[in-house]
Amino acid sequence: MNINHLSASNIDQQHIWHPYSAIGAGHSVFHVASADGCILKLQDGRELIDGMASWWSVIHGYNNPQINEALKKQLDLMSHVMFGGLTHDPAIKLATKLIEITPPTLETVFFSDSGSVAVEVAMKMAIQYWASKNLPQKQHFISARNGYHGDTLGTMSVCDPVTGMHSLFSKTLTQQYFIPAPQTPFGESCDESELTDLRQTLENHHHDISAIIIEPIVQGAGGMRFYSADYLQKTRALADEFGVLLIFDEIATGFGRTGKLFACEHTSITPDIMCIGKALTGGYMTLAATLTTRDISETISSGDPGIFMHGPTFMANPLACTAALVSTTLLLESPWEKRIDNIEQQLKQGLEQCITLPNVQQVRVLGGIGVVELNESVDMRTIQPLFVEQGVWIRPFGKLVYVMPPYIIKDAQLKTLCDAIYHVISAL
Ligand SMILES: *Cc1c(COP(=O)(O)O)cnc(C)c1O
């Protein structure tokens, strides 16, 4: 088929899938030509302040000179090489750094290409761990409602069953155990009764359960909900009591977004397995990682078949590892805590005005995340162009209008984002 005669926007509409989108007219997208700092430059010349950091990832802004330079150097050395039987400096240096900055109990790293795959790997590791301990029936997972862990079939099985449309995939998705979403707000201690369902599920089914998987402190794409650190402490205790592993999915929360380098640092506990992704490369390349304890990696390595059963073609891609190493170094050398604290203060002030609007249910802010929850779901086709008219890039979903800007955003840009949210919501 020759589609050369079509305009760029027609090719896009008729032939290219976008995330959670459909093919065909009415699914218009904005054509971006380049990006720099916190600004997206559209092909028609308009400039938008980026409120999304390209889904949590672009923490240093676009077109960062240090990451650019490091990537150009690495490109001339080696852009890719297979990781089976071979290794390289970018992987070794990045693994060293990740082991240094994540909780001390996490000692081994599995690199993969995307967050979803990092979660798949975590789930497979949990299953293989128990199989190596002669408990091969422990293959199910406990997950919280409103959770989001990825789009592949394995990860979908632990996403919220309603928003994840489990009914549509019922014949192929593994049935997992769901507990209610954590309710106690962040900063408060939670009552033991909130864990009743979890305790009950563990009591009844721990023989079948390999791990509890949860996004610590912030449930992201499943509702942008912030919850009590104490809930996680109590979850850890129950996991230990009933002999199941605890997996933290820090793909959204990692690298400073909640005000701690990793969200688990809001607690005094550590997970057995931790997934990171998104901001890992500063949004430059696709890369994710699954970290585990020595106990888990040694148990898997000494069990049957004596190897971990996963190995992506582009595992530990040298360009991606280089971007991640430089991005992480930049972050740690920057005054990131001060920046997140400032973003939090600005978002609290800037979004406060929204609470007076009749269609707004709640405004909540944590670290570099600001959320305005509406009473009803937005119509993306009307709301998206309104934000672009205000000169900002904000992409709501469902009832949620939210921002998580690059950490380098200026106060004036942040104010523009908050004012745009107020104006657009009041015009709905
Ligand atoms: C985005 C996300 C994922 C999936 O990552 P992809 O790179 O999109 O596959 C998994 N878990 C959480 C918490 C996420 O935010």
The ligand as an ORCA input file, in Angstrom:
! r2SCAN-3c Opt
* xyz 0 1
  C       4.219      3.370     33.654
  C       4.149      2.338     34.689
  C       4.381      0.981     34.386
  C       4.607      0.493     32.981
  O       5.757      1.032     32.406
  P       5.895      1.025     30.803
  O       7.286      1.543     30.582
  O       4.832      1.912     30.276
  O       5.738     -0.380     30.349
  C       4.325      0.073     35.418
  N       4.084      0.456     36.681
  C       3.881      1.743     37.018
  C       3.633      2.115     38.445
  C       3.892      2.729     36.024
  O       3.655      4.003     36.352
*
